[in-house]
Amino acid sequence: MKVTQLTVFLENRSGRLAEVADVLGRERINIRGFSTTDADEYGIVRLIVSEPERAHAVLQDAGFTTRMSRVLCIRVPDEAGGLAGILEVLAEQGVVVDHLYSISAINICVATEDVDRAAELLRGKVELLDDDTVGCI
């Protein structure tokens, strides 16, 4: 149960993020979750979208540099320590989390070099979402 994450690399200038949202909106591709980070000259936008392959293609056609990867989208128990419990399972087995972000109050995407192993470690412990079920959050 993995989700396709689309990463877009942008020049750090006004309007570039709006252009990404506009391209996807015109194509009627729904942005279900996102994360942004920036540096002095560039920014990184991570997106969970309704049609990742098509989004990848239309953004590349519009001149954006993009990359697709697989992440876990996990329904975190809505209780104190819910996130800690998930991260402890991965840490105990030596899984390094590259980044994580929330796409709603209780769902997060976790990027790691070994998504399959992380999914196997968490299977049965938490609800794992995929490209179809992530839209039901």
Protein Blocks (a to p, Z undefined) as FASTA:
>chain_A
ZZddddddddddehklmmmmmmmmmnopacfbdcddddfkbccdddddfblmlmmmmmmm
nopacddddddddddddbehklmmmmmmmmmnopacfbdcdfbfkbccdddfblmlmmmm
mgojaccddfklmmmZZ
